[in-house]
Amino acid sequence: MVHRDIRLENVMCDAVTGDYKLIDFGLSRKLAPGKKFTETISPHFTAPEILDGRFASKCDMWAIGVLCYRLVSGRYPFQGKNTQEICYAIHKGQYSFKDGD
């Protein structure tokens, strides 16, 4: 199974246990061996493989990494003025840990 929509809005914290839970499985799909998805959901969480026309379960791991980066730094790792610039930065691996970039 691939979630295909891992982003901040789809993570909830259980107030009693403090556990984090992934929600909204409306876009999730069972990924058959050898099958690839190509749809993008949220540009900030898009893995480079998707930009190359391939989507596998590893793309969910990429989205979790972006989510963790956002939680720690308060911003997305790949910046741009529009979707095209964000996707270009992702595809080229252009990110920085410096403030204000």
C-alpha positions as CSV (number, residue, x, y, z in Angstrom):
1,M,0.0,0.0,0.0
2,V,1.1,3.5,-0.7
3,H,-0.5,6.5,1.0
4,R,0.4,9.0,-1.8
5,D,-0.7,12.1,0.3
6,I,1.6,12.3,3.3
7,R,1.7,15.9,4.4
8,L,1.2,17.8,7.7
9,E,-2.5,18.0,7.3
10,N,-2.7,14.2,7.3
11,V,-0.9,13.6,10.5
12,M,-2.8,13.7,13.8
13,C,-1.5,13.5,17.4
14,D,-3.5,11.4,19.9
15,A,-4.0,13.8,22.9
16,V,-4.2,10.9,25.3
17,T,-1.3,8.7,24.2
18,G,0.8,11.2,22.4
19,D,1.0,8.8,19.4
20,Y,1.1,10.2,15.9
21,K,-1.3,8.7,13.4
22,L,-1.5,9.0,9.6
23,I,-5.0,9.8,8.4
24,D,-6.9,10.3,5.1
25,F,-6.2,7.2,3.1
26,G,-8.6,8.4,0.3
27,L,-5.8,8.5,-2.3
28,S,-4.0,5.4,-1.1
29,R,-3.6,2.5,-3.5
30,K,-2.3,-1.0,-3.5
31,L,0.9,-1.0,-5.6
32,A,1.2,-4.1,-7.6
33,P,4.7,-5.4,-8.3
34,G,6.2,-3.5,-11.3
35,K,3.3,-0.9,-11.3
36,K,4.1,2.8,-11.0
37,F,1.9,5.8,-10.3
38,T,2.7,9.2,-11.8
39,E,0.2,11.6,-10.1
40,T,1.6,14.3,-7.9
41,I,-0.5,15.5,-4.9
42,S,1.3,18.3,-3.1
43,P,4.3,19.9,-4.8
44,H,6.4,20.4,-1.6
45,F,6.1,16.6,-0.8
46,T,6.8,15.4,-4.3
47,A,9.6,12.9,-4.7
48,P,12.1,13.3,-7.6
49,E,10.9,9.9,-8.9
50,I,7.5,11.3,-9.5
51,L,8.9,14.1,-11.5
52,D,10.6,11.5,-13.6
53,G,7.2,9.7,-14.1
54,R,7.7,7.0,-11.5
55,F,5.9,6.5,-8.2
56,A,6.7,3.7,-5.8
57,S,6.3,3.1,-2.1
58,K,9.6,4.9,-1.5
59,C,8.0,8.1,-2.4
60,D,6.0,7.9,0.8
61,M,9.3,7.8,2.7
62,W,10.5,10.9,0.9
63,A,7.3,12.7,2.0
64,I,7.9,11.6,5.6
65,G,11.4,13.1,5.3
66,V,10.0,16.4,4.0
67,L,7.4,16.3,6.8
68,C,10.2,15.9,9.5
69,Y,12.3,18.7,7.9
70,R,9.2,21.0,8.1
71,L,8.5,20.1,11.7
72,V,12.2,20.7,12.7
73,S,12.9,23.8,10.7
74,G,9.5,25.4,10.2
75,R,9.9,25.5,6.4
76,Y,9.9,23.2,3.4
77,P,13.3,22.0,2.2
78,F,12.7,22.9,-1.4
79,Q,11.6,26.5,-2.1
80,G,10.1,28.3,-5.1
81,K,7.7,31.0,-6.1
82,N,5.4,28.5,-7.8
83,T,5.0,24.8,-8.4
84,Q,7.3,24.8,-11.3
85,E,10.2,26.3,-9.3
86,I,9.5,23.9,-6.4
87,C,9.6,20.9,-8.7
88,Y,12.8,22.2,-10.3
89,A,14.5,22.5,-6.9
90,I,13.4,19.0,-6.0
91,H,14.6,17.5,-9.2
92,K,18.0,19.2,-8.9
93,G,18.3,18.5,-5.2
94,Q,18.6,22.2,-4.3
95,Y,18.1,22.8,-0.6
96,S,19.8,24.4,2.3
97,F,19.9,24.2,6.0
98,K,20.6,27.9,6.4
99,D,18.0,30.3,7.7
100,G,16.5,32.7,5.2
101,D,17.4,30.8,2.0
